[in-house]
Structure formats: structure tokens, C-alpha cells
Amino acid sequence: MDESGFSLVPCIPYGWQPIGTYLEIPTRSSKRLNVLGFLSRRQGLHAYTSEQTITSEVVSHCIDTFFADVELPTVIVVDQAPIHTSQSIYEMKAEWAERGITLFELPSYSPHLNLIERLWQFMKYQWIEMSAYWGWSSLVEYVERVLKAYGDDYVINFS
């Protein structure tokens, strides 16, 4: 489980164009589309998008919603972000444990161990189309399209 944000400021680590030509990318300040995601190698992706800030209460609600009926023991991998280690999350751990849900906290500074970090990286640096930055509705459409088509049209090989 992890969260990420998308805005009209592009993530472009490098670029290429022929000598003498210029590629212009319009940028502007914008709202932020926040995504809370749960990624499993077998079960696919469950995601929640919102323009509001993702808080511990939102995380707790999403865990309760996405994992309402758990048949097998379920481990949710989380990083050390404050919204994952807050008092309200710790207060829910016992209830979740009774339902077969365990939160596994990764060590600090180890995002490479959380599979969903790769998804955010692919979405921001590889899969995004330049047209996503044309306006807010284009960006929201892009993010929601990738989230819905993940596993079919958008695939990551975790081997």
C-alpha cells in the first residue's frame, strides 16, 4: 500500500530532440490528484483517487472497504510514512488482526521493497502521454485510465 500524487507539473528526468529543435512542454500550477493504492502480484490493483489529502483516516477507511471480506490471511506492506504509523492506524491493528489483516512495516528509506512504488514510477516516467499535461481533466482521465487498465494494457514485470 502506498499513495502518490499527480499534478500538471510533469516529471521529466531527461529528454531528446534533434539538434536545433525545441520540445516545449506547457506547465502550470494545479491541484493534486492523490491516489491510494493496494497492489498485489495475484489480486491486481485496488486504487482510490481524491483531490483531498490522503490522511490516516482515509487509509483506515480504504483498508476496511477494500478488505471487507478477507478469506485468507492478508499482509499489507506499508512504509514509514506518518499516515501509516499514526495513532489511529495503531488503534485499528488489533481489529484488523482479528479479521486476518496484518500491516507489515518496511524499514525506513526502503521504498524499493514496496512493489507499488514501481507502479508510481512507471505511471509518472514511462507510461504518461504528453497530452495528460494539457489540462486537469486530461490528467485525471490519464491516471484513472491507467489504474483501471493496470494488468491488461499496463503491465510491470516484477521478476
Secondary structure by P-SEA (a helix, b strand, c coil): cbbbbbccccccccccccccbbbbbbbbbbbbbcccbbbbcccccccccccccccaaaaaaaaaaaacccccbbbbbbccccccccaaaaaaaaaaaaacbbbbbccccccccccaaaaaaaaccccccccccccaaaaaaaaaaaaaacccccccccc
